[in-house]
Amino acid sequence: MADELKILVEYGYIDRLDNGKDPKYRTNMYITDCRIRQNDGCKWTETMKNAAGFLCDRLYTKVFKDFDASPDC
């Protein structure tokens, strides 16, 4: 568990708020249940699908390509 927390802090997903024996953490992520919006037919669902397609086509391929090419991947 400590290793996972260390990684999340290192990559900025959570902040360690104190250095005590039992430290407190704060998340920097918006956590939601995607099932709430999945079948409601609203524009939000369509917007999310479009955003996911855009990110997959334009961003993630480069990220994964760079990661694969990195000697420390």
Backbone bond lengths (Angstrom), bond angles and torsions (degrees), N, CA, C in turn:
res aa  C-N    CA-C-N  psi(-1)  N-CA   C-N-CA  omega(-1)  CA-C   N-CA-C  phi
1 M - - - 1.452 - - 1.524 110.58 -
2 A 1.309 118.07 -40.56 1.466 120.83 -178.59 1.521 110.93 -63.65
3 D 1.339 116.97 -37.82 1.466 120.02 178.66 1.527 111.37 -63.73
4 E 1.327 116.90 -40.90 1.450 120.36 179.04 1.522 111.17 -64.52
5 L 1.330 117.02 -42.68 1.459 120.62 177.85 1.521 111.00 -62.86
6 K 1.322 116.70 -42.07 1.463 120.81 179.37 1.531 110.68 -59.19
7 I 1.317 116.95 -43.12 1.467 121.64 179.80 1.530 110.20 -65.83
8 L 1.336 117.75 -44.33 1.462 120.91 179.95 1.528 111.47 -62.84
9 V 1.327 117.45 -37.76 1.464 121.16 176.80 1.523 109.64 -68.54
10 E 1.335 116.73 -44.38 1.465 121.43 -178.54 1.525 111.77 -58.77
11 Y 1.327 117.42 -40.84 1.461 120.95 -178.17 1.527 113.43 -89.56
12 G 1.328 117.84 3.92 1.463 121.27 173.88 1.516 115.77 80.72
13 Y 1.336 117.78 15.64 1.455 119.39 178.25 1.528 111.50 -78.73
14 I 1.323 116.84 -28.42 1.460 121.47 175.62 1.517 108.74 -138.04
15 D 1.338 115.93 158.36 1.457 122.68 175.88 1.516 109.13 -111.72
16 R 1.320 115.57 136.33 1.455 119.72 172.27 1.518 106.55 -86.17
17 L 1.317 117.08 122.85 1.454 121.37 -172.74 1.516 113.55 -88.43
18 D 1.327 118.79 -22.05 1.468 120.60 179.65 1.517 109.75 -152.40
19 N 1.308 115.60 168.95 1.474 121.14 -179.15 1.517 111.87 -111.07
20 G 1.309 117.38 24.11 1.459 121.57 -179.44 1.522 112.34 -72.24
21 K 1.331 114.86 179.73 1.463 121.41 179.75 1.528 111.62 -61.61
22 D 1.316 116.37 -37.05 1.469 122.41 179.20 1.532 108.01 -121.87
23 P 1.348 117.64 76.75 1.464 120.51 -171.86 1.528 113.09 -65.96
24 K 1.303 114.49 153.90 1.460 122.30 176.51 1.522 108.59 -101.09
25 Y 1.327 115.78 148.40 1.461 121.96 -179.38 1.526 109.34 -127.70
26 R 1.336 115.33 153.08 1.463 121.50 176.29 1.530 107.28 -128.88
27 T 1.313 116.58 134.49 1.446 120.54 -179.35 1.519 111.07 -82.23
28 N 1.323 116.53 148.39 1.456 122.72 175.42 1.525 110.29 -108.87
29 M 1.321 116.20 17.59 1.457 121.47 -177.47 1.525 109.84 -114.17
30 Y 1.306 115.15 149.42 1.456 121.09 172.39 1.521 106.76 -90.83
31 I 1.299 116.53 117.36 1.465 121.42 -176.31 1.521 108.02 -108.61
32 T 1.318 115.55 126.08 1.458 120.45 -179.83 1.528 109.52 -145.15
33 D 1.276 115.86 169.94 1.451 121.66 177.09 1.527 107.63 -101.37
34 C 1.322 117.06 107.47 1.463 121.07 -175.26 1.531 112.30 -65.51
35 R 1.315 117.95 -18.12 1.462 120.03 179.39 1.523 111.91 -66.50
36 I 1.319 116.91 -21.11 1.458 120.14 -179.55 1.520 110.35 -63.78
37 R 1.328 117.07 -40.83 1.459 122.21 -175.47 1.524 113.65 -99.98
38 Q 1.305 117.93 -2.84 1.459 120.93 -171.60 1.527 113.53 -63.48
39 N 1.293 118.15 -41.52 1.463 120.55 -171.88 1.520 113.33 -118.86
40 D 1.315 117.47 24.71 1.458 117.96 -176.41 1.527 113.27 -91.23
41 G 1.338 118.20 -6.41 1.444 121.24 176.11 1.513 114.89 68.78
42 C 1.300 118.51 13.73 1.461 120.13 -177.56 1.536 110.86 -87.15
43 K 1.304 116.15 170.85 1.454 121.56 -178.91 1.520 111.73 -65.32
44 W 1.326 117.24 -26.44 1.465 121.28 178.42 1.527 109.98 -57.62
45 T 1.316 117.72 -45.67 1.458 122.38 -179.81 1.520 110.39 -60.87
46 E 1.305 117.46 -45.30 1.466 121.52 179.41 1.526 110.94 -65.05
47 T 1.323 117.02 -39.75 1.463 121.36 177.82 1.520 110.67 -62.54
48 M 1.321 116.77 -43.24 1.471 120.68 179.81 1.528 111.04 -64.78
49 K 1.308 118.03 -39.91 1.465 121.39 177.59 1.519 110.44 -63.50
50 N 1.327 117.00 -42.70 1.462 120.60 178.47 1.525 111.53 -65.05
51 A 1.326 116.27 -41.61 1.465 120.38 179.00 1.523 110.49 -64.53
52 A 1.312 117.35 -41.57 1.466 120.86 179.44 1.527 110.32 -62.85
53 G 1.309 117.28 -43.07 1.464 120.47 177.80 1.513 112.07 -62.51
54 F 1.330 116.77 -42.69 1.455 121.78 178.73 1.529 110.70 -61.33
55 L 1.329 115.99 -48.32 1.471 119.69 -179.07 1.521 111.98 -63.82
56 C 1.304 116.85 -42.15 1.467 120.16 179.88 1.525 111.34 -63.48
57 D 1.315 116.76 -42.48 1.464 120.88 -177.15 1.517 113.28 -74.43
58 R 1.327 117.82 -37.91 1.462 120.68 -169.34 1.522 114.81 -106.39
59 L 1.323 118.07 -27.32 1.458 119.58 -172.83 1.520 112.84 -110.98
60 Y 1.305 117.16 -53.29 1.449 120.01 -171.14 1.523 113.36 -65.25
61 T 1.318 118.09 -33.50 1.462 118.70 178.56 1.522 110.30 -62.01
62 K 1.329 117.97 -40.79 1.457 121.20 177.69 1.525 110.98 -67.41
63 V 1.320 117.04 -42.82 1.460 120.87 179.87 1.527 110.20 -59.22
64 F 1.331 116.93 -48.47 1.458 120.00 -178.27 1.531 111.60 -69.34
65 K 1.320 117.14 -35.65 1.460 120.63 177.57 1.529 110.00 -63.85
66 D 1.331 116.82 -46.02 1.464 121.22 177.69 1.525 111.07 -63.08
67 F 1.320 116.62 -40.03 1.458 120.67 178.91 1.522 110.74 -63.31
68 D 1.320 116.78 -46.67 1.470 120.77 179.70 1.517 111.86 -62.48
69 A 1.338 117.13 -32.79 1.462 121.02 -178.38 1.523 112.64 -81.25
70 S 1.314 117.09 -15.61 1.455 121.25 -177.94 1.525 110.65 -73.19
71 P 1.336 117.90 135.05 1.469 120.15 -179.30 1.528 113.18 -67.23
72 D 1.320 117.97 -20.89 1.465 119.67 -179.05 1.527 113.50 -104.71
73 C 1.329 116.85 19.17 1.469 119.45 -178.93 1.506 110.39 -67.17
